Amino acid sequence: MQTVMIVGAGKGGTAILKIIKETAVLDVKAMVDIDPYTEGLRLAKESGIPIGTDWRQFINQDIDIIIEVTGNEQVFIDIREARSKNTVLIPGSVAFLIAKLLEEKEELISKFRNEAYKHDLIFNSTDDGMIVINNLNEIIVFNRSAERMTGIKRKDALGKKINEVITDSMLPRVMATRRIEANQEMTLANGLKIITTRIPMLGENNELMGAFAVFKDITEVVSLAEEITNLKDIQTMLQAIIQSSEEAISVVDENGKGILINPAYSRLTGLEEEKVIGKPATADISEGESVHMKVLQTRRAMRGVAMRVGPKRKDVIVNVAPVIVDGKLKGSVGVIHDVSEIQNLNRELNRARQIIRTLEAKYSFEDIIGTSEEMTIAIEQARLGAKTPATVLLRGESGTGKELFAHAIHNASDRKYNKFIRVNCAALSESLLESELFGYEEGAFSGAKRGGKRGLFEEADKGSIFLDEIGELTANTQAKLLRVLQEHEITRVGGTKPISIDVRVIAATNVNLEKGIADGTFREDLYYRLNRMPIHIPSLRRRKEDIPLLCSRLIQKINQEYGRNVEGVTEQAAKKLMAYNWPGNVRELDNILGRAIIFMNYNETKIEERHIPDLGANNPSPSIEASEEAQNKSLTQMVEQYEAKVIRQTLRNLDGNKTKTAKMLGLSVRNLYYKLEKYEIAKNSMQ
C-alpha cells in the first residue's frame, strides 16, 4: 500500500483525510499544519497518525505521495524542491476536486434511490393495475393493484416472461406491432373482468424499450348493467353502489332521459343533477354522439368510445351497457373514464422538454467547420479548455463563431448535463444587466417582484454562463463580476448576504480589451482573471481555404429554412467568394449565400457566379500612405486617425444611421457611441 503525507489540516485537508480513511487505499504516514489546533490534526491524532507543524521532519521518511492543501504557493514550491524523485506531489485543488466528485456521486446515488422510492410509491398507490415489460418480454413493474386483480404475487412475477405469468397477455403483440391498444375488454384467469390499455414504450430514437398495460376492474359495473332484472326494485341498492363508486357513472331510462348520476360524474363533467336528470342523454356531450342512445337502439353494449363531455370539454372514454328486465329494455348504464389528465401530463412533458432544449447548449465541436491551421489550433485549445474549470476568453471579430465555440466548450465539459446560460452584455442597460446577472431581493427597487428574483448566475449554478461582448460591461458590473471569479459568490441587488455559486464562466469579446485598460474603460484585474485561457478565433479572411466547407454546411442549413434543394456552388462562384476579404466573417457569408438562394430559380441546383451580388463595394481595402504628415505621428495616432476616417465614411454612406453603422463595422451600438465621442465626430461633420 502506498504511503501519503498530507500538508495542511484545514477544511480541505480534513476532507481528504476522511476520504482516504473511508476508502482505505492509501496509508497516511503523517499530517502537518502550522496551526497545532486544527480539526484535521485532532482527527489524525485520534486515528493514530503522526502529526506535526513542520513537514520537513517527515520529508525523509519513505513517503510515496505528498498532498499539499495549504493553498500557499511557496509551501508547494518548497516541498517540490525538497521531495525525493520517487515522491509524487499532488496540489490540494486536485485532491479536493476528487473529493467533491466523490461527494457528488454519493449525493446523486441518494437522489436516485429517493426518486425510485417515489416512483414505487406512486405505482403502488393507484387503484389501476400496472404491468411493465422490457424488450425481452420480462416483467419489470408489477404493482399492488395488479397483485390484487390477478392473484399473483409481485415476487413471483418480477423478472419472468410475461406469458409465463399471464398466458394470454397481449403485451408481446403490442411490442411487435408498436401500436397502442386502448380500452380493450379482457377476462382474467380468475374470472375478473377488466378494461385495459396497452402501450409500446419507444425511446427518443424510436428504439423499442418495452411495453406496459394499465387496467381497471369493471366486473362489478358490467355485471350490474348486464344482470339487473328489476331496475325499480333495486334502485336504492344501485344508487348506493353508484354513489360510492370513484368511477363516473350515468344512468338513463328507455327514452334516453337521465335518471341517475353519481358525485364522481359531477366532478368529472362539471354538471350537477339539475343539468342532467330528466334531460336528454345528449345534455352532457360537448363533442361526439350519444352512446346511450346508440345502446338503446341496438340493445348492445358499446365500449371504449372517445368523446368530450361537459362545459370544460373533458376528454373521456365511455363504456355503456343496456339494462334489460324480463326481456324488456329499461335503460342503460354508462361508465366514464377521464383521459384528459393523461393528455395534460403529456403536454406538460412536451413543454418541459422544449424549455430544457432552450436551456441546453445546442452545438458541439463537430458543428465547427474548419481545417485551416489557425482554426485547428483554436479548436484544439477549446477542447483543452473544456476539460478544465478555468475561465475561457474567446477573442475574435464579430461573426467568427464565438458563441458556437462557447456551446461546444460547455457540451464537452463535465457540466454538459447542467444549464448553459447565454447573456449579451451589450443588449441590456446597466441597471437591468446587474439585476439580471445577480438577481435582486424583495423591495430592492420600484417594481421588484415579491420574494425577489434569482439572477442568471444562480440559474447557471453547476453549469456554464456565456458572457458575450464582455468589453461592454460598466465599471460597477465589472467589479461584481471580479468578485464572482475570485470568491465564487454573488450578492443580489438590494441584498447583503453572499450566495455561493459554482459556475464556469465563458466570456467573449470582439474589442481590444488591452486598449480598454489603457483608456480606463476596463479593469486590469478583471482582465487578468478573464484572460487565463484566451482563445483567438481567426477571421474568415485568414482562413479562406475553409470557405468551400463552410458553404456546404451553410447551404444545408439554408435549404432547411427555405425549403430549397441547392447542392452547392460552382467553381467560378467559389473563386469569387474566396477573392473577397469578408469583413463580416461567417455571418456575412451566410447572408450572401441566403440572398443568392432566394433569387435562384427553383430548377437551379448550383449557386453560380451571377447569383452572388457584387462584393467589391463592400470590400474596401484602403491603404495608409506614408505621407509627411503620417511620418510625424505615432502608430497609435495613425490607427486612430484611420479608424475615425472609416467611421465618418460609413456614417455618411448610411445617412447617419448609427445602428446600421455599428452593425456594418462589427461594433456594439454602445461602443460606437464611445468612439463618436472620442473622435469628436458630430452629426454635422458627416455631411
N, C-alpha and C positions, 0 to 999 in steps of 0.2 A: 504493500500500500504506500502511495506517495505521501510525503510529508509536506506540511504547509505552515507558513508563519503569516499571521495577519497583523499588519501595521496600521493602527487606527482602530479605536474601540468605541467610536461614536455610533450613531444610528445605523450607518451603512455597514460598518464592521460587525456590529452586533447581529444584524440581519444575515450577513454572510456566515457568521459563526453558527447561527441556528440552523441554516440550511445544510451546512457541512455536517453538523451533528445528526440531522434527521436523515440525510442520505447515506452517511457512513461510508463514503467512497474515498475520503482523504483523512489523514492523521494530523491533527493540529498540534504542532510541536511547541508553539509559543504564540502569545498575543501581546502586543506592545501599544502603549499610548502614553503621551507625556503627562496626561492627567490620570493619576492613580485611582481616582474615584469614579471612573466611568462605568456605565452599566455593562459594557462589554467585558471589561476586566473582572468585574464581580462575577459575571456568568462563567467566564473562563476558569476563574479560581475554583468555583463550585464544581466545575466539571473535571478538576484535577489537571488543568492545562497550565504550564508555566507562564507567568506574566512578568512584565517589566515596563520601565519607562523609556528605555533606550534599545532600539533594535540591534545596535552594534554588538550587544552582549550575546546575541543568538546567531549572528550572521555566519559564524564559522562552524556552526553545527550542520549536520547533514540535512539541509533544507532543499527540497525539490522545487517548491513553489512559494513565492512571496506575493501576497495580495496587499497592495498599498491603497488604503482607503482614507488617508488623511486629507486629501484634496490640496495638499501643499506640494507645489511643483518641485521645490528644492529638495524635499524629502525623497520624492520619486527619483530625482537625478542622483542624489547621494547613494541611494540603495542600488540603483542601476550600476553605479561605478564600483560599489563595494562587493556586490554579489559575485559568486563564482560563475564560471562559464556554463555550468550544468544546471544552474538555478534559473527558473522561469519567473519573470517579474510581470504580474498582471495588474493593470490600473484598476482602481476601485470602481470606476464608472462601468467598466466591462463586467466585473463581477456583480455589481449591483443591478445591471441590466438583466443578467441571467436570473438573478433573484426575483426581480419584478416579473419576468416572463413566467417563472415557476408559480409565483403567487397568482398571476392572471389565469394560468392553466387551471389551478385548483378552483378559482372563482367560477370559471366557465363550466367546469365539471359540476360544481354545486348548482349553478343555474340550470344546467341541462337536466339534472336529476329533479329539480323543483318543477321544471316545465313538464317533464314526463309524468310526475305525480299529478299535476293539474289535469293533464290530458286523460289519464286513467280515471280521475275523479269525475270529469265531465262525461266520459263514455259510460261510466257505471251509474251515473245519477239519472240518466234518461230512461223513460219508460219504453223507448223503442229498442228492439233488439238490433244489435250491430255485429256483423261478421266481416272481417277484412282478411284477404289472402294476398300473398305476394305473387310474383310472376312464375313461381314454381308450384302454384296451387296449394301452398302451405298456409295454414291459418296463423295469423299474427295478432289479431284482435278478436276477442270473444267476450262481450260484456255480460254483466249480470242478468240483464233482461233477456239476452239470448240464452243464458243458462236456464232461466225460469221457463221460457217458452218451449225450448227444445228438450228440457230434462237432461241435458248433457253437461257435465262439469267442465269448467274452464280448463282445469289442469289436464283433463283427458282430451281436450280439443286442440290446444295450442301446439304448434309445430307439426301437426299431422295434415295429410292431404285432405282437402275439403270433402271429397267424395267418400273418404273412409269414415268421416264423421256424419255427414248428411249425404246419403247416397244419391238422392235426386236433385242435388243443388245445381242451379243453372249458372253459377259464377264462372266456371270454366268456359261456358258458351259465350258469356259476356266478354271475357278476355279475347276469345277467338274472333268475335265479330267487331269488338271495340264499339259496340252500340249500347246506349242506355236502354234498359227495360224498366219502364216506370209503372208503378201501381199494378203489379201482377198478383192475382189471387193464387194462393197455394195452400195445400193442406199438409201439415207436418205428419211424421210417422206416428205421433201420439194423438192424432185427430184434431189438433189445434188448427183453426183456420186463421191465416194471416194474409195481409196485403203487403207486398214487398216491392222495393225499388232497387235495381241492381245497376251499378255504375262502374265502368272501367276507370282505372287510375292511370293517367298519362302524364309523363314528365314534360318539361319545357321544350324538349326536342322531340316530342311526340313518341318517346320510348314507352313501352308498356311496363308499368311498375306493379300492377296487380289489379284487384277489383274489390268492391265492398258492397254489402247488402244491408239495407235498413228496412226493418219490418215491424208491423203492428199486429196485435192480436185483435181480430174482428169477429171472433167466434160468437161472443155474446150478442153483438149488434146484429149480425147476419141471421143468427138463429132466431132472434127476436122478430126480425122482419119476415122470416120465412115460416115460422111456426105459430104465429098468432092465430087463434081461431075465433076469438070474440073480442074485438077491439074495445068496445064499450065496457065489457065486464072487467077487463084487466087494465083499464086506463089509468087507475090510481097507481098500480104497480109499475106500469110503463113510465108514467111521469116521474116516479121516484128514481127509477133507473136512469132515465134521460137527464133529470136534473142533477144527479150526482156525477154524471159522466164528464170527463175532461174533453171528450170529443164533441165537436159542434154537430148537433142533431136537429133536423126539422121534420115534422110530420104533416102531411096534407090528407084531406078526405078524398072520396072518389071523384069529386068535382074539381079537385085541384086547389081547394081553398085551405089556407094554413090553419091548423088546429093546435099545434104544439111546437114550441121551440125551447131549448134549454139555455142557461146562462152562458155556456161556452159559445153558443151560436151568436148571442148578442155581442159578446166580447170580440168575436172574430169579424162579424159583418158590420157592427156598429148600428144595428137595427134593434129597436125594442119591440115588445109584443104587439103594441098598437099599430105598428107599421107592417106586421106580418100576419097576425091572427085574423082570420076572416077575409084576408086579401088573396088575390090570385097567386099561384106559385111563382109567377114571374116578378113579383114585387121586390125580391132581393137581388135580382140579376142586373148587373151593370154592363156585362158583355157576355154573349153566349145565349144558347137556347135552354129552356126549362127541361131539366132531366126528369123531374117529377111528372110533367105532362107526357113525355115520351113513354115512361114506365107505365103510366095509367092507360095509355093507348095500346101498348104491346103486351102488358102483363109480364114483362120480362125485366129482370134486374139489369142495371147498367153500372159499370164500374170504371173508375179512372178517367172520368170526363173532366177536362180542364175548362175553367171559366173564371170570370171575375164577378165578385159579389159586393153589395153594399156601397154606400157613398164613397168609401175610401178605395173602391175598386181593388179589393184584395184578390190576389191570385190564389186559387184553390183547386183541389182535386175532389170530385164529388162521386160517391157511391150511393146508388138508390136501389131499393128493393120494394116490390109490391107487397101489400098486406091483403091476403085473401082469407076470408072466413066462410067456411061451408061452400067453397067454390065461388063465392061472390067477392068481387073486388071492393074493398073497404077504404083503400087509400094507399099511401106509400111512405116509406121512411128513408130519409137521406142522411148520410154521414159526410161531413165536410172536413177536409184536411187542408190546413194552411201551408202553402209553399212560398208565400211572399217573403217570409223571414229568411229562408234559404237563398232566395234571389237577392235580397238586400245584402246578405253576407257576401255573396259572390261579387256584387257591385262594389261593396266596400273593399274587398280584397283586391279587385282590379284597380280601384282608385289608389289604394295604398301602394300597389306596385308601380303605378305611374308616378306617384310622389317620390318613391325611392329612386326611380330612374332619373328624376331631375336632380337628385342629390348626389348621384354617383358621378365619378369621372368617366367620360364616355370613350376616351381614346387610350390607346396603348402604343408602345414603341413600334408595333407593326404598322400603325397608321402613319408613321413619319416617313416620308419619301425622301430619299437622298443617298447617293453613292459617292458624292464628291468627298475629297479628303477632309475639308473643313466641316462638312455636315457629319461625316462619320465620327470625327473627333468629338463634336458636340453631343452626338447620340451616346457615345461610349462614356463621356463624362456624366451625362444624365443618368445612364444605367448605374454607374458607380454611386452617384448621389442618392439614387432611390434606395440603395441598401444601407444608407447611414441616416441617422436622425438629424444631420446638420441642416441648417438653413441654406436654401439654394437661391441664388440670384440669377435670373435669366435676363441676359442683356442682348439687345438686338433691335433693329429698326421695326417700325410698325408694319405688320403684315408678314413677318417672318415665321410666325408659328409659335410664339412664346406660350400661349395658352395650351396648345397641343402638347408641348413638352411638359407643362405642369400636370396635365391629365395623366400623361404616360408615367411620370415620376411617381405620382400617387398610386397608380394601378400596379406598379412594380415594387411597391414598398410593402412592409408588413402592416400598414394601416389601410390597405385597399378595401377591407370589409367595413370600414368606418366612413364617416361623412367626408365629402370633398366640397368645401365652400368656396365660391368664387366672388371676389369683390373688385369692382373697378373704382379705384381710389379717386379718379378724376371725375366720376359721374355723380358724386354726391357732394353737397355743401359741407363745410367744416363741421357745423353743429350736428347735422344729420349723420355724417360719416362717423363721428365719435360715438353717438348713441347706437348706431347700427353695429359698430365693431365691438363695443364694450358693454352694451346694454344700459339700462337705467333703472333706478329704484322708483317706487311709487312716490309721486309728488315731486320728482326731480325738476320738472318744468311744466309749464301750462300745456295741457293735453296729454300728459303722460298717462299710460294705462294703469288701472288699478292693479296693484300687485307687482308693478314693474314689468320689465321685459328682459329676456336673455339676449345677450349680444351674439354676434356671429362667431366670436372666439369661443364662447361657451358652447354654441351649437356644434362647433368643429372639434370639441374635446375628443381625444383619442384618434382624431383623424387629421386632415390637412386643410390649410386655408391658403388660397391663392390670392395674393395682393397684387393686382395689375396696376401699372403706372404708379409705382411706389414713390417716384420722384415728385408726385403732385401732392403729397401729404403736407399738411401745415405743421408748423413747429410744435404746437401743443400735442397734436396727434403723434408726431414723431417721438416725442418724449414718452408717451404712453406705450407706444409700440416697443421702444427700447426696454421698458420695464418688463413687458411680456417676454421678450427674448432673453433678458437677464435673469428674471426671478420666476418665470413660468407662472405668473399670476396676473389677474386683471382686477380693476376696481370699477364698478358700474358708475355711470354718471349720477351724481347725487348721492352716492354711497361712500362708505368709509371702510367697509370690511373687504379685504382682499380675497379673491376667489382663485384657488389653484386650478390650473388647466394643463393639459398635456396635448399640445398642438404642434404640428410640423408646419413651419412657415415656408412657402414658396413665393418669392417676390419676383416681379418683372418690371423692367423699365426700358424705355426707348430714348431716354435723355441721358446726358452726361452727368452722372452723379458727382464726379470729381469736380466738374465745373460748378455744380451746385454748392459744393463745400466751399470752393474759393469765393463764390458770390454770397455765401452766408445763408443760402436757402435750404441747405440740407445739413443735418447734424453729422459731424465727423465720426462720433462714437457709434451712431446708428449704422453708418456706412460700413464700419469695420465688422459690426455684428452681422449685417446682411451679406457682406462680401466674403464670407467664409468659404463658400464654394461657388464662385462665379462660373457661369456657362455662357459663352458667346455664341449666339446663333447667327450664322452668316447670312448676309443679304443675298437675294436671288442673283444679282449681277455678279457675285463672286462664286457662284456655283451653277453657271448656265448649263453645264453638262447634265444637270438634273431636270431640265425643262421638259424633255420628252416623257420621262417617267411621271412628272407632275401633271402634264397634260392628260396622260392616260387616266390617272386617278380622278382628276377634276372632271373630265368628260363623263366618267361613270356616274359621279355624283350629280352632275347637271342633267344627265339623261333621266335619272330617277325623279328629279324635281320637276322637269318639264315634260316628262313622258315621251322623250325622243329616243332615237336609236343610232346616235352618231358613233362611229367606230374609232375615230382618231383624227390626226392632222396629216396633211400631205407633207412631203419632204420640203417643198418650197415654203409652205406655211411655217414649218418648224424652223427653217433657216431665218425667216423674218422675225419670229418670236425670239430666237437666240441672239439676234443682232441688236435687240432692244435692251436698255440698261435697267428697266423695271424699278423705278423709284418707289412704287407701291408694293413691291415684292410679290409674294404668292397671292395675296389678296387681290392685287391688281391683275395678275394672270387669270385668276378665277373670274374676275369681272369681264376681261376681254374675251375669254372663251365663252362665257354665258351670253354675251352680246352677239358674238358670231353665230352661236347656235340658234338664237332667237330669230335671226334674219335669214337662216338657211331654209331652203325648201325641204319638205318632208321626204322627198325621194332622194335627197343628197345624204350620203353616209360619211363623207370626209370633209373636214374643215380645210378649205383651200385658202390660198394667199389672198384672194379677192374678198373673202368673208371677214378677214381681220381688218379692223379700222386702221387708219394712218396713225402709226405710233410716233412719228418724228416730232409732231407738235408737242407731245407730252414727254419728250426725252431731251430736255435741254442739257447741253454739256459745255457751258461757258468756261472760259479759261481766265485765269488772273494774269494780266500782263505785268511783266517786271518793269513797270514804269519807274520814273524817278520818284514819283510820289510813293509808290509801293516800297521802293528801296529804303525809304526813310521811316518805315513803320515796322513794328514787330509782327511776328507771325500771328499772334493773338488778335492784334488790331486789324490785320488784313482779313482774317477769317470773319471777325465780327462785321467788318465793312461789307464783305461779300454776302454774309447772312442777311444783313439789313437790306441790301440791294435785292436779294431774291424775294424777301417778304414783301417789299414795296411792289415789285413787278407782279407777284402773284395776286396781291390785293387789287392791283389795277386791272388785271385780266379778269378778275371775278367781281368787278364792280363794287369792291369794298366789303364783300360778304365774308365776315371773319370765320364763320362756322365752316364754310366751304374751303376757305384758305387753310385753316388748321388741318382739315381732312386731306387736302392736296399735299401739304408739306409733311404729313405724318406726325403732327403735334396735337396735344390736347388743347382745347379752347383756352383753358387757364394758362397754359404755358405760352400760347400765342400772345395773350394779353400782357404777360410778363415781358415778352420780347418787344412788343409795341411800345411799352412804357420805357424799356431800357434804351431802345434806339431812337426814342422820341419821334415815332412815326405817327404823326397826326393824320386825321382824315383828309385835310386839305393838301397834305403832301403827296397824296396818292393820285391827284388829278393830273 
